[in-house]
Amino acid sequence: QALTMSPEEQRERMRPMRETIRNNNVYRWAGSMLLDAARLRKRGDLDRVTGAVSDPPPSVDNVVSIFERRRVAMS
């Protein structure tokens, strides 16, 4: 069908497809994904949606002791 239609009809059909591609490119998709993730994180829903279990952040004492043990092990 595309081979037999007039150039004008081809242009008319291509216009909406090009507009769709212009509006829905990879950059817009990635930005939308990041914004959605940020909204979920802000609401505290990200772990529920992804199934991840978030541990509380380690205490400063724990971080220091882990660092010290690894430093000693590397010496």
mmJSON file of the N, C-alpha and C atoms, coordinates in Angstrom:
{"data_MODEL":{"atom_site":{
"group_PDB":["ATOM","ATOM","ATOM","ATOM","ATOM","ATOM","ATOM","ATOM","ATOM","ATOM","ATOM","ATOM","ATOM","ATOM","ATOM","ATOM","ATOM","ATOM","ATOM","ATOM","ATOM","ATOM","ATOM","ATOM","ATOM","ATOM","ATOM","ATOM","ATOM","ATOM","ATOM","ATOM","ATOM","ATOM","ATOM","ATOM","ATOM","ATOM","ATOM","ATOM","ATOM","ATOM","ATOM","ATOM","ATOM","ATOM","ATOM","ATOM","ATOM","ATOM","ATOM","ATOM","ATOM","ATOM","ATOM","ATOM","ATOM","ATOM","ATOM","ATOM","ATOM","ATOM","ATOM","ATOM","ATOM","ATOM","ATOM","ATOM","ATOM","ATOM","ATOM","ATOM","ATOM","ATOM","ATOM","ATOM","ATOM","ATOM","ATOM","ATOM","ATOM","ATOM","ATOM","ATOM","ATOM","ATOM","ATOM","ATOM","ATOM","ATOM","ATOM","ATOM","ATOM","ATOM","ATOM","ATOM","ATOM","ATOM","ATOM","ATOM","ATOM","ATOM","ATOM","ATOM","ATOM","ATOM","ATOM","ATOM","ATOM","ATOM","ATOM","ATOM","ATOM","ATOM","ATOM","ATOM","ATOM","ATOM","ATOM","ATOM","ATOM","ATOM","ATOM","ATOM","ATOM","ATOM","ATOM","ATOM","ATOM","ATOM","ATOM","ATOM","ATOM","ATOM","ATOM","ATOM","ATOM","ATOM","ATOM","ATOM","ATOM","ATOM","ATOM","ATOM","ATOM","ATOM","ATOM","ATOM","ATOM","ATOM","ATOM","ATOM","ATOM","ATOM","ATOM","ATOM","ATOM","ATOM","ATOM","ATOM","ATOM","ATOM","ATOM","ATOM","ATOM","ATOM","ATOM","ATOM","ATOM","ATOM","ATOM","ATOM","ATOM","ATOM","ATOM","ATOM","ATOM","ATOM","ATOM","ATOM","ATOM","ATOM","ATOM","ATOM","ATOM","ATOM","ATOM","ATOM","ATOM","ATOM","ATOM","ATOM","ATOM","ATOM","ATOM","ATOM","ATOM","ATOM","ATOM","ATOM","ATOM","ATOM","ATOM","ATOM","ATOM","ATOM","ATOM","ATOM","ATOM","ATOM","ATOM","ATOM","ATOM","ATOM","ATOM","ATOM","ATOM","ATOM","ATOM","ATOM","ATOM","ATOM","ATOM","ATOM","ATOM"],
"id":[1,2,3,4,5,6,7,8,9,10,11,12,13,14,15,16,17,18,19,20,21,22,23,24,25,26,27,28,29,30,31,32,33,34,35,36,37,38,39,40,41,42,43,44,45,46,47,48,49,50,51,52,53,54,55,56,57,58,59,60,61,62,63,64,65,66,67,68,69,70,71,72,73,74,75,76,77,78,79,80,81,82,83,84,85,86,87,88,89,90,91,92,93,94,95,96,97,98,99,100,101,102,103,104,105,106,107,108,109,110,111,112,113,114,115,116,117,118,119,120,121,122,123,124,125,126,127,128,129,130,131,132,133,134,135,136,137,138,139,140,141,142,143,144,145,146,147,148,149,150,151,152,153,154,155,156,157,158,159,160,161,162,163,164,165,166,167,168,169,170,171,172,173,174,175,176,177,178,179,180,181,182,183,184,185,186,187,188,189,190,191,192,193,194,195,196,197,198,199,200,201,202,203,204,205,206,207,208,209,210,211,212,213,214,215,216,217,218,219,220,221,222,223,224,225],
"type_symbol":["N","C","C","N","C","C","N","C","C","N","C","C","N","C","C","N","C","C","N","C","C","N","C","C","N","C","C","N","C","C","N","C","C","N","C","C","N","C","C","N","C","C","N","C","C","N","C","C","N","C","C","N","C","C","N","C","C","N","C","C","N","C","C","N","C","C","N","C","C","N","C","C","N","C","C","N","C","C","N","C","C","N","C","C","N","C","C","N","C","C","N","C","C","N","C","C","N","C","C","N","C","C","N","C","C","N","C","C","N","C","C","N","C","C","N","C","C","N","C","C","N","C","C","N","C","C","N","C","C","N","C","C","N","C","C","N","C","C","N","C","C","N","C","C","N","C","C","N","C","C","N","C","C","N","C","C","N","C","C","N","C","C","N","C","C","N","C","C","N","C","C","N","C","C","N","C","C","N","C","C","N","C","C","N","C","C","N","C","C","N","C","C","N","C","C","N","C","C","N","C","C","N","C","C","N","C","C","N","C","C","N","C","C","N","C","C","N","C","C","N","C","C","N","C","C"],
"label_atom_id":["N","CA","C","N","CA","C","N","CA","C","N","CA","C","N","CA","C","N","CA","C","N","CA","C","N","CA","C","N","CA","C","N","CA","C","N","CA","C","N","CA","C","N","CA","C","N","CA","C","N","CA","C","N","CA","C","N","CA","C","N","CA","C","N","CA","C","N","CA","C","N","CA","C","N","CA","C","N","CA","C","N","CA","C","N","CA","C","N","CA","C","N","CA","C","N","CA","C","N","CA","C","N","CA","C","N","CA","C","N","CA","C","N","CA","C","N","CA","C","N","CA","C","N","CA","C","N","CA","C","N","CA","C","N","CA","C","N","CA","C","N","CA","C","N","CA","C","N","CA","C","N","CA","C","N","CA","C","N","CA","C","N","CA","C","N","CA","C","N","CA","C","N","CA","C","N","CA","C","N","CA","C","N","CA","C","N","CA","C","N","CA","C","N","CA","C","N","CA","C","N","CA","C","N","CA","C","N","CA","C","N","CA","C","N","CA","C","N","CA","C","N","CA","C","N","CA","C","N","CA","C","N","CA","C","N","CA","C","N","CA","C","N","CA","C","N","CA","C","N","CA","C","N","CA","C","N","CA","C","N","CA","C"],
"label_alt_id":[null,null,null,null,null,null,null,null,null,null,null,null,null,null,null,null,null,null,null,null,null,null,null,null,null,null,null,null,null,null,null,null,null,null,null,null,null,null,null,null,null,null,null,null,null,null,null,null,null,null,null,null,null,null,null,null,null,null,null,null,null,null,null,null,null,null,null,null,null,null,null,null,null,null,null,null,null,null,null,null,null,null,null,null,null,null,null,null,null,null,null,null,null,null,null,null,null,null,null,null,null,null,null,null,null,null,null,null,null,null,null,null,null,null,null,null,null,null,null,null,null,null,null,null,null,null,null,null,null,null,null,null,null,null,null,null,null,null,null,null,null,null,null,null,null,null,null,null,null,null,null,null,null,null,null,null,null,null,null,null,null,null,null,null,null,null,null,null,null,null,null,null,null,null,null,null,null,null,null,null,null,null,null,null,null,null,null,null,null,null,null,null,null,null,null,null,null,null,null,null,null,null,null,null,null,null,null,null,null,null,null,null,null,null,null,null,null,null,null,null,null,null,null,null,null],
"label_comp_id":["GLN","GLN","GLN","ALA","ALA","ALA","LEU","LEU","LEU","THR","THR","THR","MET","MET","MET","SER","SER","SER","PRO","PRO","PRO","GLU","GLU","GLU","GLU","GLU","GLU","GLN","GLN","GLN","ARG","ARG","ARG","GLU","GLU","GLU","ARG","ARG","ARG","MET","MET","MET","ARG","ARG","ARG","PRO","PRO","PRO","MET","MET","MET","ARG","ARG","ARG","GLU","GLU","GLU","THR","THR","THR","ILE","ILE","ILE","ARG","ARG","ARG","ASN","ASN","ASN","ASN","ASN","ASN","ASN","ASN","ASN","VAL","VAL","VAL","TYR","TYR","TYR","ARG","ARG","ARG","TRP","TRP","TRP","ALA","ALA","ALA","GLY","GLY","GLY","SER","SER","SER","MET","MET","MET","LEU","LEU","LEU","LEU","LEU","LEU","ASP","ASP","ASP","ALA","ALA","ALA","ALA","ALA","ALA","ARG","ARG","ARG","LEU","LEU","LEU","ARG","ARG","ARG","LYS","LYS","LYS","ARG","ARG","ARG","GLY","GLY","GLY","ASP","ASP","ASP","LEU","LEU","LEU","ASP","ASP","ASP","ARG","ARG","ARG","VAL","VAL","VAL","THR","THR","THR","GLY","GLY","GLY","ALA","ALA","ALA","VAL","VAL","VAL","SER","SER","SER","ASP","ASP","ASP","PRO","PRO","PRO","PRO","PRO","PRO","PRO","PRO","PRO","SER","SER","SER","VAL","VAL","VAL","ASP","ASP","ASP","ASN","ASN","ASN","VAL","VAL","VAL","VAL","VAL","VAL","SER","SER","SER","ILE","ILE","ILE","PHE","PHE","PHE","GLU","GLU","GLU","ARG","ARG","ARG","ARG","ARG","ARG","ARG","ARG","ARG","VAL","VAL","VAL","ALA","ALA","ALA","MET","MET","MET","SER","SER","SER"],
"label_asym_id":["A","A","A","A","A","A","A","A","A","A","A","A","A","A","A","A","A","A","A","A","A","A","A","A","A","A","A","A","A","A","A","A","A","A","A","A","A","A","A","A","A","A","A","A","A","A","A","A","A","A","A","A","A","A","A","A","A","A","A","A","A","A","A","A","A","A","A","A","A","A","A","A","A","A","A","A","A","A","A","A","A","A","A","A","A","A","A","A","A","A","A","A","A","A","A","A","A","A","A","A","A","A","A","A","A","A","A","A","A","A","A","A","A","A","A","A","A","A","A","A","A","A","A","A","A","A","A","A","A","A","A","A","A","A","A","A","A","A","A","A","A","A","A","A","A","A","A","A","A","A","A","A","A","A","A","A","A","A","A","A","A","A","A","A","A","A","A","A","A","A","A","A","A","A","A","A","A","A","A","A","A","A","A","A","A","A","A","A","A","A","A","A","A","A","A","A","A","A","A","A","A","A","A","A","A","A","A","A","A","A","A","A","A","A","A","A","A","A","A","A","A","A","A","A","A"],
"label_entity_id":["1","1","1","1","1","1","1","1","1","1","1","1","1","1","1","1","1","1","1","1","1","1","1","1","1","1","1","1","1","1","1","1","1","1","1","1","1","1","1","1","1","1","1","1","1","1","1","1","1","1","1","1","1","1","1","1","1","1","1","1","1","1","1","1","1","1","1","1","1","1","1","1","1","1","1","1","1","1","1","1","1","1","1","1","1","1","1","1","1","1","1","1","1","1","1","1","1","1","1","1","1","1","1","1","1","1","1","1","1","1","1","1","1","1","1","1","1","1","1","1","1","1","1","1","1","1","1","1","1","1","1","1","1","1","1","1","1","1","1","1","1","1","1","1","1","1","1","1","1","1","1","1","1","1","1","1","1","1","1","1","1","1","1","1","1","1","1","1","1","1","1","1","1","1","1","1","1","1","1","1","1","1","1","1","1","1","1","1","1","1","1","1","1","1","1","1","1","1","1","1","1","1","1","1","1","1","1","1","1","1","1","1","1","1","1","1","1","1","1","1","1","1","1","1","1"],
"label_seq_id":[1,1,1,2,2,2,3,3,3,4,4,4,5,5,5,6,6,6,7,7,7,8,8,8,9,9,9,10,10,10,11,11,11,12,12,12,13,13,13,14,14,14,15,15,15,16,16,16,17,17,17,18,18,18,19,19,19,20,20,20,21,21,21,22,22,22,23,23,23,24,24,24,25,25,25,26,26,26,27,27,27,28,28,28,29,29,29,30,30,30,31,31,31,32,32,32,33,33,33,34,34,34,35,35,35,36,36,36,37,37,37,38,38,38,39,39,39,40,40,40,41,41,41,42,42,42,43,43,43,44,44,44,45,45,45,46,46,46,47,47,47,48,48,48,49,49,49,50,50,50,51,51,51,52,52,52,53,53,53,54,54,54,55,55,55,56,56,56,57,57,57,58,58,58,59,59,59,60,60,60,61,61,61,62,62,62,63,63,63,64,64,64,65,65,65,66,66,66,67,67,67,68,68,68,69,69,69,70,70,70,71,71,71,72,72,72,73,73,73,74,74,74,75,75,75],
"pdbx_PDB_ins_code":[null,null,null,null,null,null,null,null,null,null,null,null,null,null,null,null,null,null,null,null,null,null,null,null,null,null,null,null,null,null,null,null,null,null,null,null,null,null,null,null,null,null,null,null,null,null,null,null,null,null,null,null,null,null,null,null,null,null,null,null,null,null,null,null,null,null,null,null,null,null,null,null,null,null,null,null,null,null,null,null,null,null,null,null,null,null,null,null,null,null,null,null,null,null,null,null,null,null,null,null,null,null,null,null,null,null,null,null,null,null,null,null,null,null,null,null,null,null,null,null,null,null,null,null,null,null,null,null,null,null,null,null,null,null,null,null,null,null,null,null,null,null,null,null,null,null,null,null,null,null,null,null,null,null,null,null,null,null,null,null,null,null,null,null,null,null,null,null,null,null,null,null,null,null,null,null,null,null,null,null,null,null,null,null,null,null,null,null,null,null,null,null,null,null,null,null,null,null,null,null,null,null,null,null,null,null,null,null,null,null,null,null,null,null,null,null,null,null,null,null,null,null,null,null,null],
"Cartn_x":[0.829,0.0,0.875,1.94,2.801,3.49,3.755,4.451,3.56,2.267,1.369,0.713,0.85,0.201,1.021,0.363,1.019,2.011,3.011,3.961,3.263,2.212,1.471,0.829,0.229,-0.382,0.692,1.832,2.941,3.365,3.482,3.86,2.811,1.531,0.455,0.454,0.774,0.813,2.067,3.152,4.404,4.373,3.656,3.636,3.248,2.136,1.793,2.805,3.37,4.368,5.614,6.051,7.231,6.958,5.765,5.389,5.417,4.915,4.939,6.365,7.232,8.637,9.315,9.018,9.609,9.188,7.944,7.433,7.746,8.102,8.315,9.684,10.72,12.065,12.655,13.846,14.476,14.77,15.063,15.363,14.12,13.004,11.762,11.355,11.543,11.231,12.094,13.411,14.319,13.961,13.692,13.311,12.041,11.085,9.83,10.062,10.921,11.231,11.896,12.838,13.539,12.599,11.719,10.752,9.806,9.352,8.478,9.194,10.449,11.217,11.409,11.674,11.863,10.57,9.435,8.151,7.877,8.161,7.954,8.858,10.115,11.057,10.584,10.124,9.672,8.475,7.596,6.428,6.765,7.952,8.348,7.822,7.382,6.794,7.777,8.98,9.894,10.22,10.492,10.82,9.634,8.444,7.256,7.065,7.268,7.073,8.137,9.382,10.479,10.668,10.063,10.25,11.544,12.237,13.51,13.243,14.138,14.071,15.173,14.792,15.832,16.232,17.516,18.072,18.289,18.215,18.53,19.997,20.336,21.734,22.621,23.849,24.739,25.112,25.369,25.777,27.218,27.6,28.968,29.966,29.655,30.56,30.761,29.691,29.817,30.671,30.475,31.257,32.729,33.031,34.423,35.045,34.324,34.902,35.123,34.215,34.406,35.624,35.752,36.904,38.203,38.227,39.435,39.802,38.819,39.104,39.671,39.119,39.609,40.98,41.201,42.513,43.58,43.283,44.233,44.452,43.394,43.513,44.355,44.335,45.098,46.564,46.918,48.306,49.165],
"Cartn_y":[-1.192,0.0,1.258,1.264,2.444,2.705,1.642,1.813,2.446,2.307,2.824,4.152,4.601,5.865,7.062,8.159,9.376,9.901,10.649,11.249,12.133,12.817,13.667,12.821,11.702,10.831,10.22,9.883,9.361,10.385,11.648,12.709,12.869,12.845,12.995,11.859,10.662,9.524,9.547,10.046,10.092,11.155,12.236,13.346,12.901,12.199,11.784,10.792,9.917,8.972,9.703,10.677,11.452,12.249,12.775,13.52,12.594,11.388,10.412,10.106,9.892,9.593,10.792,11.983,13.189,13.349,13.018,13.188,12.024,10.882,9.685,9.077,9.867,9.36,8.765,8.21,7.52,8.48,9.722,10.692,10.989,11.14,11.395,10.168,8.976,7.738,7.618,7.839,7.728,8.767,9.985,11.03,10.673,10.119,9.709,8.601,7.642,6.553,7.101,8.027,8.59,9.407,10.177,10.954,10.037,8.967,8.02,7.387,6.988,6.379,7.376,8.63,9.654,9.868,9.88,10.041,8.863,7.656,6.471,6.5,6.886,6.936,7.969,9.111,10.168,9.693,8.935,8.417,7.194,6.64,5.447,4.166,4.238,3.072,2.298,2.8,2.166,0.736,0.515,-0.836,-1.786,-1.297,-2.136,-2.521,-1.575,-1.83,-2.774,-2.581,-3.388,-4.677,-4.8,-5.983,-5.952,-4.847,-4.733,-4.543,-5.056,-4.857,-3.886,-2.742,-1.766,-1.895,-2.097,-2.144,-0.723,-0.514,0.826,1.129,2.379,2.711,2.296,1.856,1.441,2.631,2.331,3.4,3.794,4.953,5.437,4.477,3.973,3.032,1.769,1.253,0.056,0.322,1.452,1.792,1.908,2.562,2.728,1.373,0.503,-0.801,-1.656,-1.607,-2.341,-1.803,-0.496,0.122,-0.312,-0.284,-0.663,-2.122,-3.009,-4.435,-4.644,-3.983,-4.154,-3.53,-2.416,-1.765,-2.674,-3.273,-4.185,-5.412,-5.937,-7.125,-6.852,-5.624,-5.281,-5.0,-4.761,-4.422,-5.646],
"Cartn_z":[0.0,0.0,0.0,0.794,0.862,-0.468,-1.223,-2.501,-3.557,-3.425,-4.459,-4.083,-2.851,-2.473,-2.952,-3.063,-3.551,-2.513,-2.966,-2.021,-0.979,-1.382,-0.438,0.668,0.3,1.304,2.209,1.639,2.449,3.501,3.079,4.022,5.121,4.72,5.703,6.723,6.294,7.216,8.086,7.547,8.301,9.393,9.167,10.121,11.538,11.735,13.11,13.698,12.853,13.371,13.842,13.07,13.477,14.744,14.865,16.075,17.297,17.127,18.22,18.635,17.675,17.97,18.623,18.148,18.729,20.193,20.49,21.853,22.784,22.245,23.063,22.798,22.961,22.719,23.99,23.87,24.997,26.155,25.851,26.906,27.741,27.067,27.791,28.605,28.021,28.735,29.993,29.857,31.005,32.069,31.633,32.58,33.329,32.623,33.246,34.271,33.923,34.859,36.121,35.948,37.101,37.986,37.36,38.144,38.915,38.267,38.96,40.147,39.945,41.042,42.182,41.837,42.873,43.657,42.953,43.643,44.575,44.084,44.923,46.144,45.933,47.052,48.077,47.587,48.494,49.317,48.69,49.405,50.237,50.042,50.779,50.166,48.913,48.258,47.393,47.191,46.242,46.653,47.919,48.367,48.187,48.435,48.275,46.813,45.902,44.476,43.941,44.334,43.806,44.576,45.748,46.563,47.351,47.31,48.027,49.514,50.282,51.729,52.076,52.588,52.901,54.356,54.534,55.876,56.352,57.642,58.135,57.85,57.655,57.376,58.542,58.246,59.328,60.202,61.465,62.373,62.06,62.503,62.287,62.918,64.101,64.774,63.945,63.362,62.53,61.303,60.66,59.472,59.833,60.933,61.36,61.666,62.365,62.705,61.457,60.504,59.246,58.514,58.446,57.785,58.461,59.773,60.522,60.263,60.29,60.045,58.647,57.665,56.292,56.114,56.78,56.688,57.285,58.421,59.071,58.188,57.599,56.752,55.513,55.025,53.813,54.125,55.383,55.692,55.823],
"occupancy":[1.0,1.0,1.0,1.0,1.0,1.0,1.0,1.0,1.0,1.0,1.0,1.0,1.0,1.0,1.0,1.0,1.0,1.0,1.0,1.0,1.0,1.0,1.0,1.0,1.0,1.0,1.0,1.0,1.0,1.0,1.0,1.0,1.0,1.0,1.0,1.0,1.0,1.0,1.0,1.0,1.0,1.0,1.0,1.0,1.0,1.0,1.0,1.0,1.0,1.0,1.0,1.0,1.0,1.0,1.0,1.0,1.0,1.0,1.0,1.0,1.0,1.0,1.0,1.0,1.0,1.0,1.0,1.0,1.0,1.0,1.0,1.0,1.0,1.0,1.0,1.0,1.0,1.0,1.0,1.0,1.0,1.0,1.0,1.0,1.0,1.0,1.0,1.0,1.0,1.0,1.0,1.0,1.0,1.0,1.0,1.0,1.0,1.0,1.0,1.0,1.0,1.0,1.0,1.0,1.0,1.0,1.0,1.0,1.0,1.0,1.0,1.0,1.0,1.0,1.0,1.0,1.0,1.0,1.0,1.0,1.0,1.0,1.0,1.0,1.0,1.0,1.0,1.0,1.0,1.0,1.0,1.0,1.0,1.0,1.0,1.0,1.0,1.0,1.0,1.0,1.0,1.0,1.0,1.0,1.0,1.0,1.0,1.0,1.0,1.0,1.0,1.0,1.0,1.0,1.0,1.0,1.0,1.0,1.0,1.0,1.0,1.0,1.0,1.0,1.0,1.0,1.0,1.0,1.0,1.0,1.0,1.0,1.0,1.0,1.0,1.0,1.0,1.0,1.0,1.0,1.0,1.0,1.0,1.0,1.0,1.0,1.0,1.0,1.0,1.0,1.0,1.0,1.0,1.0,1.0,1.0,1.0,1.0,1.0,1.0,1.0,1.0,1.0,1.0,1.0,1.0,1.0,1.0,1.0,1.0,1.0,1.0,1.0,1.0,1.0,1.0,1.0,1.0,1.0,1.0,1.0,1.0,1.0,1.0,1.0],
"B_iso_or_equiv":[0.0,0.0,0.0,0.0,0.0,0.0,0.0,0.0,0.0,0.0,0.0,0.0,0.0,0.0,0.0,0.0,0.0,0.0,0.0,0.0,0.0,0.0,0.0,0.0,0.0,0.0,0.0,0.0,0.0,0.0,0.0,0.0,0.0,0.0,0.0,0.0,0.0,0.0,0.0,0.0,0.0,0.0,0.0,0.0,0.0,0.0,0.0,0.0,0.0,0.0,0.0,0.0,0.0,0.0,0.0,0.0,0.0,0.0,0.0,0.0,0.0,0.0,0.0,0.0,0.0,0.0,0.0,0.0,0.0,0.0,0.0,0.0,0.0,0.0,0.0,0.0,0.0,0.0,0.0,0.0,0.0,0.0,0.0,0.0,0.0,0.0,0.0,0.0,0.0,0.0,0.0,0.0,0.0,0.0,0.0,0.0,0.0,0.0,0.0,0.0,0.0,0.0,0.0,0.0,0.0,0.0,0.0,0.0,0.0,0.0,0.0,0.0,0.0,0.0,0.0,0.0,0.0,0.0,0.0,0.0,0.0,0.0,0.0,0.0,0.0,0.0,0.0,0.0,0.0,0.0,0.0,0.0,0.0,0.0,0.0,0.0,0.0,0.0,0.0,0.0,0.0,0.0,0.0,0.0,0.0,0.0,0.0,0.0,0.0,0.0,0.0,0.0,0.0,0.0,0.0,0.0,0.0,0.0,0.0,0.0,0.0,0.0,0.0,0.0,0.0,0.0,0.0,0.0,0.0,0.0,0.0,0.0,0.0,0.0,0.0,0.0,0.0,0.0,0.0,0.0,0.0,0.0,0.0,0.0,0.0,0.0,0.0,0.0,0.0,0.0,0.0,0.0,0.0,0.0,0.0,0.0,0.0,0.0,0.0,0.0,0.0,0.0,0.0,0.0,0.0,0.0,0.0,0.0,0.0,0.0,0.0,0.0,0.0,0.0,0.0,0.0,0.0,0.0,0.0,0.0,0.0,0.0,0.0,0.0,0.0],
"pdbx_formal_charge":[null,null,null,null,null,null,null,null,null,null,null,null,null,null,null,null,null,null,null,null,null,null,null,null,null,null,null,null,null,null,null,null,null,null,null,null,null,null,null,null,null,null,null,null,null,null,null,null,null,null,null,null,null,null,null,null,null,null,null,null,null,null,null,null,null,null,null,null,null,null,null,null,null,null,null,null,null,null,null,null,null,null,null,null,null,null,null,null,null,null,null,null,null,null,null,null,null,null,null,null,null,null,null,null,null,null,null,null,null,null,null,null,null,null,null,null,null,null,null,null,null,null,null,null,null,null,null,null,null,null,null,null,null,null,null,null,null,null,null,null,null,null,null,null,null,null,null,null,null,null,null,null,null,null,null,null,null,null,null,null,null,null,null,null,null,null,null,null,null,null,null,null,null,null,null,null,null,null,null,null,null,null,null,null,null,null,null,null,null,null,null,null,null,null,null,null,null,null,null,null,null,null,null,null,null,null,null,null,null,null,null,null,null,null,null,null,null,null,null,null,null,null,null,null,null],
"auth_seq_id":[1,1,1,2,2,2,3,3,3,4,4,4,5,5,5,6,6,6,7,7,7,8,8,8,9,9,9,10,10,10,11,11,11,12,12,12,13,13,13,14,14,14,15,15,15,16,16,16,17,17,17,18,18,18,19,19,19,20,20,20,21,21,21,22,22,22,23,23,23,24,24,24,25,25,25,26,26,26,27,27,27,28,28,28,29,29,29,30,30,30,31,31,31,32,32,32,33,33,33,34,34,34,35,35,35,36,36,36,37,37,37,38,38,38,39,39,39,40,40,40,41,41,41,42,42,42,43,43,43,44,44,44,45,45,45,46,46,46,47,47,47,48,48,48,49,49,49,50,50,50,51,51,51,52,52,52,53,53,53,54,54,54,55,55,55,56,56,56,57,57,57,58,58,58,59,59,59,60,60,60,61,61,61,62,62,62,63,63,63,64,64,64,65,65,65,66,66,66,67,67,67,68,68,68,69,69,69,70,70,70,71,71,71,72,72,72,73,73,73,74,74,74,75,75,75],
"auth_comp_id":["GLN","GLN","GLN","ALA","ALA","ALA","LEU","LEU","LEU","THR","THR","THR","MET","MET","MET","SER","SER","SER","PRO","PRO","PRO","GLU","GLU","GLU","GLU","GLU","GLU","GLN","GLN","GLN","ARG","ARG","ARG","GLU","GLU","GLU","ARG","ARG","ARG","MET","MET","MET","ARG","ARG","ARG","PRO","PRO","PRO","MET","MET","MET","ARG","ARG","ARG","GLU","GLU","GLU","THR","THR","THR","ILE","ILE","ILE","ARG","ARG","ARG","ASN","ASN","ASN","ASN","ASN","ASN","ASN","ASN","ASN","VAL","VAL","VAL","TYR","TYR","TYR","ARG","ARG","ARG","TRP","TRP","TRP","ALA","ALA","ALA","GLY","GLY","GLY","SER","SER","SER","MET","MET","MET","LEU","LEU","LEU","LEU","LEU","LEU","ASP","ASP","ASP","ALA","ALA","ALA","ALA","ALA","ALA","ARG","ARG","ARG","LEU","LEU","LEU","ARG","ARG","ARG","LYS","LYS","LYS","ARG","ARG","ARG","GLY","GLY","GLY","ASP","ASP","ASP","LEU","LEU","LEU","ASP","ASP","ASP","ARG","ARG","ARG","VAL","VAL","VAL","THR","THR","THR","GLY","GLY","GLY","ALA","ALA","ALA","VAL","VAL","VAL","SER","SER","SER","ASP","ASP","ASP","PRO","PRO","PRO","PRO","PRO","PRO","PRO","PRO","PRO","SER","SER","SER","VAL","VAL","VAL","ASP","ASP","ASP","ASN","ASN","ASN","VAL","VAL","VAL","VAL","VAL","VAL","SER","SER","SER","ILE","ILE","ILE","PHE","PHE","PHE","GLU","GLU","GLU","ARG","ARG","ARG","ARG","ARG","ARG","ARG","ARG","ARG","VAL","VAL","VAL","ALA","ALA","ALA","MET","MET","MET","SER","SER","SER"],
"auth_asym_id":["A","A","A","A","A","A","A","A","A","A","A","A","A","A","A","A","A","A","A","A","A","A","A","A","A","A","A","A","A","A","A","A","A","A","A","A","A","A","A","A","A","A","A","A","A","A","A","A","A","A","A","A","A","A","A","A","A","A","A","A","A","A","A","A","A","A","A","A","A","A","A","A","A","A","A","A","A","A","A","A","A","A","A","A","A","A","A","A","A","A","A","A","A","A","A","A","A","A","A","A","A","A","A","A","A","A","A","A","A","A","A","A","A","A","A","A","A","A","A","A","A","A","A","A","A","A","A","A","A","A","A","A","A","A","A","A","A","A","A","A","A","A","A","A","A","A","A","A","A","A","A","A","A","A","A","A","A","A","A","A","A","A","A","A","A","A","A","A","A","A","A","A","A","A","A","A","A","A","A","A","A","A","A","A","A","A","A","A","A","A","A","A","A","A","A","A","A","A","A","A","A","A","A","A","A","A","A","A","A","A","A","A","A","A","A","A","A","A","A","A","A","A","A","A","A"],
"auth_atom_id":["N","CA","C","N","CA","C","N","CA","C","N","CA","C","N","CA","C","N","CA","C","N","CA","C","N","CA","C","N","CA","C","N","CA","C","N","CA","C","N","CA","C","N","CA","C","N","CA","C","N","CA","C","N","CA","C","N","CA","C","N","CA","C","N","CA","C","N","CA","C","N","CA","C","N","CA","C","N","CA","C","N","CA","C","N","CA","C","N","CA","C","N","CA","C","N","CA","C","N","CA","C","N","CA","C","N","CA","C","N","CA","C","N","CA","C","N","CA","C","N","CA","C","N","CA","C","N","CA","C","N","CA","C","N","CA","C","N","CA","C","N","CA","C","N","CA","C","N","CA","C","N","CA","C","N","CA","C","N","CA","C","N","CA","C","N","CA","C","N","CA","C","N","CA","C","N","CA","C","N","CA","C","N","CA","C","N","CA","C","N","CA","C","N","CA","C","N","CA","C","N","CA","C","N","CA","C","N","CA","C","N","CA","C","N","CA","C","N","CA","C","N","CA","C","N","CA","C","N","CA","C","N","CA","C","N","CA","C","N","CA","C","N","CA","C","N","CA","C","N","CA","C","N","CA","C","N","CA","C","N","CA","C"],
"pdbx_PDB_model_num":[1,1,1,1,1,1,1,1,1,1,1,1,1,1,1,1,1,1,1,1,1,1,1,1,1,1,1,1,1,1,1,1,1,1,1,1,1,1,1,1,1,1,1,1,1,1,1,1,1,1,1,1,1,1,1,1,1,1,1,1,1,1,1,1,1,1,1,1,1,1,1,1,1,1,1,1,1,1,1,1,1,1,1,1,1,1,1,1,1,1,1,1,1,1,1,1,1,1,1,1,1,1,1,1,1,1,1,1,1,1,1,1,1,1,1,1,1,1,1,1,1,1,1,1,1,1,1,1,1,1,1,1,1,1,1,1,1,1,1,1,1,1,1,1,1,1,1,1,1,1,1,1,1,1,1,1,1,1,1,1,1,1,1,1,1,1,1,1,1,1,1,1,1,1,1,1,1,1,1,1,1,1,1,1,1,1,1,1,1,1,1,1,1,1,1,1,1,1,1,1,1,1,1,1,1,1,1,1,1,1,1,1,1,1,1,1,1,1,1,1,1,1,1,1,1]
}}}
